Amino acid sequence: MGELLTSLVEYLPFNRLVKPATLIRPSTNYDYVQDAVKNLRVELKLPANEVVDFKDLIGRFHDLQTVLVPVMWGKKDRHENALHIYLPESHSTWVFLNLDSNLIDFKFWMAHELAHVYTPDLCGTDEGEDFADALAGAFLFPAECAESAYTEVVRLRTEATRVNAIKTIATKAVISFYTVYYEINKFANHAGKPPISLAASTVGGAATNVAKQFPTVSKLLFEGVTTKPGQYVKAAKEAFGTPFFDALASHLKASGDTATYIQQVMDISLADAKALHTELLG
């Protein structure tokens, strides 16, 4: 996919004379991650206690000259919902995002992929994945929020009341129960406080219950109706501001490539690729 994307680079509306900002010596150390998150929120003019909105993430991707590629890959498990590709020769970054993901999972994977954009030298490594998970969780629910949540939850006596409190916090922030729970305990461990201990099955069940309250991104964008290629391209451009489809159309017109190219570069069915090919050349 990376080799195929190379053909689109010349059509991107980015300044190729400069490299986007990257993090120096990224580490999963708690203080390092929190400092990185503080800097990121300052750049976005986003207070620590303010909920991260999708427009904040999308705007930052644009600032870092990252090409967002919204795709419809159907229901997938975890990391199959997002894909980060970095092309070192052109210093171009591409992030594929599965619109068929649940809204809160989609937000986490956007934050996770944003961390990858900041750490191109760690691409394809376990260290890179660990750091991306750490930064995503802290960005969506930073230490200040985790401390406040810990204070609220730790005083509750039963597991049920603690679970309900975390569910309420996660729902209000539009993030996963997992994220809130893990960030609370990361704060507790760092501060030398006893962690909030919940059974793994309880955490999994609570996370599922919170996720069920939110639709998939594709359902939100297309209101549950069958999506036509024109609707899909229009919504992708408007919601994500992506130059991908314009670059793809320019390449197809210049090269004469067929729908097979779209099938391979977007990892979609040939039928969908043919419909999109017709739309882009129409």
Backbone hydrogen bonds, N-H to C=O, Kabsch-Sander energy under -0.5 kcal/mol:
donor,donor_aa,acceptor,acceptor_aa,energy
5,L,1,M,-2.3
6,T,2,G,-1.2
7,S,4,L,-1.2
8,L,5,L,-2.0
9,V,5,L,-0.7
9,V,6,T,-0.9
11,Y,8,L,-1.7
12,L,9,V,-1.9
14,F,12,L,-0.8
16,R,14,F,-0.8
18,V,15,N,-0.8
23,L,118,Y,-2.6
33,V,29,N,-2.6
34,Q,30,Y,-2.5
35,D,31,D,-2.3
36,A,32,Y,-2.5
37,V,33,V,-2.3
38,K,34,Q,-2.4
39,N,35,D,-2.3
40,L,36,A,-2.2
41,R,37,V,-2.7
42,V,38,K,-2.3
43,E,39,N,-2.2
44,L,40,L,-1.6
45,K,42,V,-1.2
46,L,41,R,-3.4
50,E,47,P,-1.8
56,D,53,D,-0.9
57,L,53,D,-1.4
58,I,54,F,-2.9
59,G,55,K,-2.4
60,R,56,D,-1.7
61,F,57,L,-2.2
62,H,58,I,-2.0
63,D,59,G,-2.1
64,L,60,R,-1.7
65,Q,62,H,-1.9
66,T,61,F,-2.5
67,V,93,T,-2.9
68,L,66,T,-0.7
69,V,95,V,-3.1
71,V,97,L,-2.8
73,W,71,V,-0.6
78,R,76,K,-0.5
80,E,77,D,-2.2
81,N,78,R,-2.2
82,A,79,H,-1.4
83,L,96,F,-2.1
85,I,94,W,-3.0
87,L,92,S,-2.9
90,S,87,L,-0.6
91,H,87,L,-1.3
92,S,87,L,-1.4
93,T,65,Q,-0.7
94,W,85,I,-2.8
95,V,67,V,-2.8
96,F,83,L,-3.0
97,L,69,V,-1.9
98,N,81,N,-2.7
99,L,71,V,-3.5
99,L,97,L,-0.8
101,S,98,N,-1.5
103,L,215,P,-2.4
106,F,102,N,-2.9
107,K,103,L,-1.9
108,F,104,I,-1.8
109,W,105,D,-2.6
110,M,106,F,-2.0
111,A,107,K,-2.1
112,H,108,F,-2.7
113,E,109,W,-2.6
114,L,110,M,-2.0
115,A,111,A,-1.7
116,H,112,H,-1.4
117,V,113,E,-1.9
118,Y,114,L,-1.5
119,T,115,A,-0.6
119,T,116,H,-0.9
122,L,119,T,-1.8
123,C,120,P,-1.4
125,T,122,L,-1.8
129,E,125,T,-1.7
130,D,126,D,-2.6
131,F,127,E,-2.4
132,A,128,G,-2.3
133,D,129,E,-2.3
134,A,130,D,-2.2
135,L,131,F,-3.0
136,A,132,A,-2.3
137,G,133,D,-2.2
138,A,134,A,-2.1
139,F,135,L,-2.6
140,L,136,A,-2.2
141,F,137,G,-1.8
145,C,142,P,-0.7
146,A,142,P,-2.5
147,E,143,A,-3.0
148,S,144,E,-1.8
149,A,145,C,-2.6
150,Y,146,A,-2.6
151,T,147,E,-2.3
152,E,148,S,-1.8
153,V,149,A,-2.9
154,V,150,Y,-2.9
155,R,151,T,-0.6
156,L,153,V,-1.6
162,R,158,T,-1.9
163,V,159,E,-2.7
164,N,160,A,-2.3
165,A,161,T,-2.0
166,I,162,R,-2.2
167,K,163,V,-2.5
168,T,164,N,-2.1
169,I,165,A,-2.0
170,A,166,I,-2.6
171,T,167,K,-2.5
172,K,168,T,-2.2
173,A,169,I,-1.8
174,V,170,A,-0.8
174,V,171,T,-0.6
175,I,170,A,-2.2
180,V,176,S,-1.8
181,Y,177,F,-2.8
182,Y,178,Y,-3.1
183,E,179,T,-2.4
184,I,180,V,-2.2
185,N,181,Y,-1.9
186,K,182,Y,-2.2
187,F,183,E,-2.1
188,A,184,I,-2.3
189,N,185,N,-2.5
190,H,186,K,-2.2
191,A,187,F,-2.5
192,G,188,A,-0.6
192,G,189,N,-0.8
193,K,188,A,-3.1
197,S,195,P,-0.7
198,L,196,I,-0.7
203,V,199,A,-2.3
204,G,200,A,-2.5
205,G,201,S,-2.2
206,A,202,T,-2.5
207,A,203,V,-2.5
208,T,204,G,-2.0
209,N,205,G,-2.1
210,V,206,A,-2.2
211,A,207,A,-2.3
212,K,208,T,-1.9
213,Q,210,V,-1.3
214,F,211,A,-2.0
217,V,101,S,-2.1
218,S,99,L,-2.9
220,L,216,T,-1.8
221,L,217,V,-2.5
222,F,218,S,-2.8
223,E,219,K,-1.3
225,V,222,F,-1.9
232,Y,228,K,-2.5
233,V,229,P,-2.6
234,K,230,G,-2.2
235,A,231,Q,-2.8
236,A,232,Y,-2.4
237,K,233,V,-2.2
238,E,234,K,-2.4
239,A,235,A,-2.9
240,F,236,A,-1.9
241,G,237,K,-1.6
242,T,236,A,-0.8
247,A,243,P,-2.4
248,L,244,F,-2.8
249,A,245,F,-2.4
250,S,246,D,-2.3
251,H,247,A,-2.3
252,L,248,L,-2.5
253,K,249,A,-2.3
254,A,250,S,-1.9
255,S,251,H,-2.8
256,G,252,L,-2.3
261,Y,258,T,-1.2
262,I,258,T,-0.8
263,Q,259,A,-2.6
264,Q,260,T,-2.2
265,V,261,Y,-2.8
266,M,262,I,-2.1
267,D,263,Q,-0.8
268,I,263,Q,-1.4
273,A,269,S,-2.3
274,K,270,L,-2.5
275,A,271,A,-1.9
276,L,272,D,-2.3
277,H,273,A,-2.6
278,T,274,K,-2.2
279,E,275,A,-1.8
280,L,276,L,-2.7
281,L,277,H,-1.7
282,G,278,T,-0.6
282,G,279,E,-0.6
